[in-house]
Amino acid sequence: MDLKRFLFCSLDSALITDLAWQIHREGHDVKYYIEAPSDHEIGDGFVQKTDDWRAEVEWADVIVFDDIWVGADVGTGAIAQQLREEGHAVVGGTPETDRLEDDRGYAMEILEEHGVDTIEHHVFTDFDEAIQYVESNPAPYVIKPLGEVQNVKRLLYVGNEDDGSDVVDVLRAYKQAWGHRMKGFQLQRKVDGVEVAICGFFNGTEFIDRVNFNFEHKKLFPGNIGPSTGEMGTSMFWAGRNQLFEATLGKLEAWLAAEGYVGSIDLNCIVNEQGIYPLEFTPRFGYPTIALQEESIESSTAEFFADLARGNDPEVVVHRGYQVGVRIVLPPFPFDDEKTYDENSRNAAVVFETESREGIHLEDTKKVDGQWRVAGESGMPLVVTGKGDTMQAARKQAYDRIDTIVIPNMYYRDDIGERWINGDGDRLQAWGYLGPQT
């Protein structure tokens, strides 16, 4: 393809650095805007920056938004929609697709209106009312905060007690500690099964043929224990429009077309023998999912997103096996503690024991005089990926690459992909949801 000009916009925290770097490495012109002052150094030395993204709109051939947030408010969908109406090629949402993530009750309504089965769920704005509901309807529930506070990932709570007593205890604690910020939350009935996310790429009119199926690992420690994080790692593969897709995202194709949505949209689900039960939408790129998707796209990444933004059908070639991505983190992740971060992580050097940078993806990283260093304040410098014909092979490549990286105090989960190997893959195949991976 001809060389293109890409403008990447982080109107809150810096999230899309790696995709900007990937497209820059493919030879295209890139400019990157970051709103959050604490993140301004992220990506320095890797991609060109701009201090005024609006001044670059006419320069850009393709504009990419990385999230739904404009500071503490939802809003990139409205901006992206307006830019499209002005004739620009944009990867980004709409006000209604932003709402899928911000308002979980609305998301469930959209699914139900389009014939997708959902788990029993209720939205509350009053803690005492929710406590009374659980005590009157004893069962295990999941607490999911709504609005801005949902970004505090450790507040998501998955109940364990059959009578819901632990959920009642947590709600009482949240009322005292978070009542001033948690303006609403959803209680969702807990369902056992295999957790899998169906991710499609939409070009404003339809989904592309390839569908991404990924498995998130949100807890901090191996074995899926500890506090919830945004994500500690992901395993995935690509396939065709199988039953799992057609029963979920496939039913929303006409609605997304009416919206004019462009980009990645992910629907996380619990699947068992009885059915498919959606949990939540991610109507934007997932992190670090996009880094792993980049690794598995074997054709031009720039051409893929340029075609997507223009409403074309991209001729994308993806890896036919399995992929694993592992997030490398530093203290005090996933918590905020400036003193701990300053003492252990700020400006830490990233040292590579080999010359290869294959499978190494940027998060909160900068380059100073050729030396990679930790940037920002979140303690998430890198994502390391691997791929192979089997999940075992993908895991081995990823962890072999991690063994060549030295960052003082770094830590990571060493079990990404094991759930698939230990039975999740067999169960999904046995239940007939995946079909042939064409």
C-alpha positions in Angstrom: 0.0 0.0 0.0 1.0 3.6 -0.4 2.5 5.2 2.7 -0.2 6.7 5.0 -0.4 9.2 7.8 -1.8 7.8 11.1 -2.9 9.9 14.0 -3.3 8.0 17.3 -5.3 9.7 20.1 -5.2 8.8 23.8 -7.7 11.3 25.3 -7.1 9.9 28.8 -4.3 7.4 29.7 -1.8 6.3 27.1 -2.9 2.9 25.8 -2.2 2.6 22.1 1.6 3.1 22.0 2.4 -0.3 20.7 0.0 -0.2 17.7 1.4 3.3 16.8 5.0 1.8 17.0 4.0 -1.2 14.9 2.6 1.0 12.1 5.6 3.3 12.3 7.9 0.3 11.9 6.0 -0.6 8.8 7.2 2.7 7.3 4.2 4.9 7.7 4.1 8.4 9.2 2.7 8.4 12.8 1.8 11.1 15.3 0.6 10.3 18.8 -1.3 12.5 21.2 -1.6 11.7 25.0 -3.9 13.7 27.2 -2.9 12.5 30.7 0.1 14.6 32.0 1.4 11.6 33.9 1.7 9.6 30.7 3.3 12.2 28.4 6.7 10.4 28.3 5.2 7.1 27.3 6.3 6.2 23.7 9.0 8.9 23.7 11.9 7.7 21.4 9.6 5.2 19.6 7.0 7.4 17.8 6.6 11.1 17.0 4.3 12.9 19.4 2.0 15.9 19.0 0.7 18.3 21.6 -2.5 19.2 19.7 -4.3 16.3 18.1 -7.0 18.5 16.6 -4.4 20.4 14.7 -3.3 17.1 13.0 -6.8 16.0 11.8 -6.4 17.4 8.3 -2.9 15.9 8.1 -4.0 12.4 8.9 -5.2 9.8 6.5 -6.4 7.6 9.4 -7.4 8.6 12.9 -7.4 6.0 15.7 -8.9 6.4 19.2 -7.8 4.0 21.8 -10.6 4.0 24.4 -14.0 5.5 25.2 -12.8 7.9 27.8 -12.0 11.6 27.6 -10.5 12.2 31.0 -13.1 11.0 33.5 -16.0 11.3 31.0 -17.2 9.0 28.3 -16.8 10.8 25.0 -14.5 9.5 22.2 -17.5 7.9 20.4 -19.1 11.3 19.9 -15.9 12.7 18.6 -15.2 9.8 16.3 -18.8 10.0 14.9 -18.4 13.7 14.2 -15.1 13.2 12.4 -16.6 10.4 10.2 -19.5 12.7 9.3 -16.9 15.3 8.2 -15.4 12.7 5.9 -12.4 11.4 7.9 -11.4 7.8 8.1 -11.7 6.9 11.8 -11.2 3.9 14.0 -13.5 4.6 16.9 -17.0 4.2 18.3 -20.2 6.1 18.6 -22.1 7.5 21.7 -24.3 4.4 21.7 -21.4 1.9 21.5 -19.5 3.7 24.2 -22.6 3.3 26.3 -22.2 -0.5 26.0 -19.2 -0.4 28.3 -20.3 2.5 30.5 -23.8 1.3 31.2 -24.0 -2.5 31.8 -27.7 -2.5 32.1 -28.1 -0.8 28.7 -25.7 -3.4 27.2 -27.9 -6.3 28.4 -30.9 -4.5 26.9 -29.3 -4.3 23.5 -28.3 -8.0 23.7 -31.8 -9.1 24.7 -33.4 -6.9 22.0 -31.4 -8.8 19.4 -32.2 -12.3 20.6 -29.1 -13.0 22.7 -29.7 -14.8 26.0 -28.4 -13.0 29.1 -27.7 -13.9 32.7 -30.1 -12.7 35.3 -28.9 -9.2 36.2 -30.1 -6.2 38.1 -28.7 -2.6 38.3 -28.7 -0.8 41.7 -27.9 2.7 42.8 -28.6 2.0 46.5 -26.4 -0.4 48.5 -29.1 -1.2 51.1 -31.6 -2.1 48.3 -29.0 -4.5 46.7 -28.2 -6.1 50.1 -31.9 -6.7 50.7 -32.3 -8.2 47.2 -29.4 -10.7 47.8 -30.7 -11.7 51.2 -34.2 -12.3 49.7 -32.8 -14.2 46.7 -29.7 -16.1 48.1 -27.3 -17.2 45.4 -23.7 -16.4 44.3 -23.5 -13.0 42.4 -20.9 -10.9 40.7 -20.6 -7.2 41.6 -19.8 -5.0 38.7 -19.4 -1.2 39.3 -20.8 1.1 36.7 -19.4 4.4 35.2 -16.0 5.9 35.9 -15.3 3.8 39.0 -15.4 0.5 37.0 -11.8 1.4 36.0 -10.8 0.5 39.5 -10.5 -3.2 38.5 -10.1 -4.6 42.0 -13.7 -3.5 42.8 -15.1 -6.2 40.6 -16.1 -9.1 43.0 -17.1 -12.6 42.1 -19.1 -14.2 44.9 -18.3 -17.7 46.1 -21.0 -18.5 48.7 -24.2 -20.2 47.6 -26.3 -18.0 50.0 -24.7 -14.8 48.7 -23.4 -13.9 52.2 -20.0 -12.9 51.0 -21.6 -10.6 48.4 -23.6 -8.9 51.2 -20.4 -8.4 53.2 -18.6 -6.9 50.3 -21.5 -4.6 49.5 -21.5 -3.3 53.1 -17.8 -2.6 52.8 -18.2 -0.9 49.5 -21.0 1.3 50.9 -18.6 2.6 53.6 -15.4 2.9 51.5 -16.7 3.7 48.0 -20.3 5.0 48.5 -19.2 8.5 47.5 -17.8 7.4 44.1 -19.7 4.2 43.2 -22.9 5.7 41.9 -24.3 2.4 40.6 -23.4 -1.2 40.1 -24.8 -4.3 38.5 -25.4 -7.6 40.3 -25.1 -10.5 37.9 -25.9 -14.1 38.8 -22.8 -16.1 38.8 -22.7 -18.9 36.2 -20.0 -21.7 36.0 -18.4 -22.6 32.8 -15.6 -21.6 30.4 -14.9 -17.8 30.1 -14.2 -16.8 26.5 -14.3 -13.5 24.7 -15.5 -13.2 21.1 -13.8 -10.3 19.4 -14.8 -9.1 15.9 -13.4 -6.2 13.8 -16.1 -4.1 12.2 -15.7 -1.8 9.2 -18.8 0.3 9.7 -20.9 -2.1 7.7 -20.0 -5.6 8.6 -17.6 -7.8 10.5 -14.5 -9.1 8.7 -14.4 -12.8 8.1 -11.7 -13.6 10.8 -13.0 -13.8 14.4 -10.7 -13.6 17.4 -11.4 -15.8 20.4 -9.4 -14.9 23.5 -9.2 -15.9 27.1 -8.4 -13.3 29.7 -6.4 -13.8 32.9 -7.4 -10.9 35.2 -6.2 -12.0 38.6 -2.8 -10.9 39.7 -1.4 -14.3 40.7 -1.1 -17.7 39.0 -4.0 -20.0 39.7 -6.4 -17.0 39.2 -6.1 -15.7 42.8 -5.4 -12.3 44.3 -6.7 -8.9 43.4 -8.3 -8.2 40.0 -6.2 -6.3 37.5 -7.0 -4.9 34.1 -5.4 -7.9 32.7 -2.3 -10.1 33.4 -2.2 -11.9 30.1 -4.3 -13.4 27.3 -4.3 -16.5 25.2 -6.1 -16.6 21.8 -6.7 -18.0 18.4 -8.5 -16.9 15.2 -11.3 -18.8 13.5 -14.3 -18.3 11.2 -17.8 -17.4 12.0 -18.6 -20.4 14.2 -21.6 -21.0 16.4 -20.1 -19.0 19.3 -19.8 -15.9 17.1 -23.2 -16.3 15.3 -25.0 -16.7 18.7 -23.5 -13.5 20.1 -21.8 -10.7 18.1 -23.2 -12.0 14.8 -26.7 -11.0 16.0 -25.6 -7.4 16.5 -24.2 -6.9 13.0 -27.1 -4.9 11.7 -27.2 -2.7 14.9 -23.5 -2.0 14.6 -23.9 -1.1 10.9 -26.7 1.3 11.8 -24.4 2.9 14.3 -21.5 3.1 11.8 -19.1 1.5 14.4 -15.5 1.0 13.3 -12.9 -1.0 15.2 -12.6 -3.9 17.6 -15.6 -5.0 19.7 -15.3 -7.8 22.3 -18.0 -9.6 24.1 -16.9 -11.6 27.1 -19.0 -14.7 27.9 -19.4 -17.7 30.1 -20.2 -20.8 28.1 -21.4 -24.2 29.4 -23.5 -27.1 28.1 -26.7 -25.2 28.7 -25.8 -22.1 26.7 -23.8 -18.9 26.1 -24.1 -16.1 28.6 -22.6 -12.7 27.8 -20.9 -10.9 30.7 -19.7 -7.5 29.3 -18.7 -5.6 26.2 -15.4 -4.0 25.3 -16.4 -1.7 22.4 -12.8 -0.6 21.7 -9.3 -2.2 21.7 -8.5 -4.5 24.6 -5.3 -4.2 26.4 -3.0 -6.1 26.2 -5.2 -8.0 23.7 -4.4 -5.6 20.8 -0.6 -6.3 21.2 -1.2 -10.0 20.9 -3.6 -9.5 17.9 -0.9 -7.4 16.2 1.6 -10.3 16.7 -0.8 -12.7 15.1 -1.7 -10.5 12.1 0.9 -11.6 9.5 -0.1 -9.2 6.8 0.2 -5.4 7.0 -1.2 -4.0 10.2 -1.4 -0.5 8.7 -3.3 -1.7 5.6 -5.7 -3.6 7.9 -6.7 -0.6 9.9 -6.7 1.8 7.0 -9.1 -0.5 5.1 -11.2 -0.9 8.2 -11.5 2.8 8.7 -12.5 3.4 5.1 -15.2 0.8 5.2 -13.3 -1.7 3.0 -13.0 -5.5 3.5 -9.4 -6.0 4.6 -7.5 -8.9 3.1 -5.9 -9.8 6.4 -3.7 -12.9 7.0 -3.6 -14.2 10.6 -1.6 -16.8 12.3 -3.5 -20.1 12.1 -2.3 -21.6 15.4 -2.4 -20.2 19.0 -1.0 -17.1 20.6 -0.1 -16.2 24.2 0.6 -12.7 25.6 2.0 -12.0 29.1 2.0 -8.6 30.8 5.2 -7.7 32.7 4.5 -5.5 35.7 6.3 -3.6 38.4 5.5 -2.5 42.0 3.1 -1.4 43.2 0.9 -2.7 40.3 -2.1 -3.1 40.4 -2.3 -0.5 43.2 -1.4 3.2 43.3 1.4 4.1 45.7 3.6 6.9 44.5 6.4 6.3 47.1 6.6 2.6 46.2 6.7 3.4 42.5 9.4 6.0 42.9 11.6 3.7 44.9 11.2 0.6 42.8 10.0 1.3 39.3 10.2 4.9 38.0 12.7 5.2 35.1 13.9 1.6 35.6 16.0 0.2 32.8 14.7 -2.5 30.6 17.6 -4.8 29.7 17.6 -7.4 26.9 20.0 -10.3 26.9 19.7 -10.8 23.2 19.5 -8.5 20.2 16.1 -9.8 19.2 12.9 -7.7 19.9 10.6 -10.3 18.4 7.4 -10.6 20.4 8.2 -7.6 22.6 5.4 -5.0 22.8 5.3 -1.6 24.4 3.0 -0.4 27.2 4.5 2.1 29.6 7.9 2.5 28.0 10.1 5.2 26.6 13.5 5.2 24.9 16.2 7.5 26.1 19.6 7.6 24.2 18.8 4.1 22.9 18.0 2.7 26.3 14.5 1.4 27.0 13.1 2.7 30.3 9.9 2.4 32.3 7.6 5.5 31.8 4.3 6.7 33.2 3.1 5.7 36.7 1.2 2.5 36.2 4.0 -0.1 36.3 3.1 -1.9 33.1 6.1 -1.6 30.8 5.9 -4.6 28.4 3.8 -7.3 26.9 5.7 -10.4 25.7 4.0 -12.7 23.2 4.5 -16.0 21.6 2.7 -18.1 19.0 2.8 -21.7 17.8 0.8 -24.6 16.3 -0.3 -25.6 19.8 -1.0 -23.6 22.9 2.0 -25.3 24.6 4.3 -24.1 21.8 2.9 -20.5 22.0 3.5 -20.6 25.8 7.0 -21.8 25.5 8.0 -19.1 23.0 6.5 -16.4 25.1 8.2 -17.5 28.3 11.5 -18.2 26.6 11.4 -14.6 25.5 10.6 -13.4 29.0 13.7 -15.2 30.2 15.8 -12.8 28.1 14.4 -9.7 29.8 15.8 -8.1 33.0 13.9 -5.3 34.8 14.6 -5.0 38.5 11.5 -6.1 40.6 9.5 -7.3 37.5 6.8 -9.9 38.0 4.2 -11.7 35.9 1.9 -14.7 35.8 3.6 -17.9 34.6 0.3 -19.8 33.8 -1.1 -17.9 30.8 -2.7 -20.4 28.4 -2.8 -23.3 30.9 -6.6 -23.1 31.3 -7.0 -24.0 27.6 -4.5 -26.9 27.9 -6.1 -28.2 31.1 -9.5 -28.6 29.7 -11.2 -25.4 28.5 -10.4 -26.1 24.9 -11.7 -29.7 25.1 -14.9 -28.5 26.8 -15.7 -25.9 24.1 -15.0 -28.4 21.3 -17.2 -31.0 23.0 -20.1 -28.6 23.5 -19.9 -27.8 19.7 -19.4 -24.1 20.0 -16.1 -23.7 18.1 -16.6 -25.9 15.0 -13.7 -26.1 12.5 -11.1 -23.4 12.9 -11.1 -22.5 9.2 
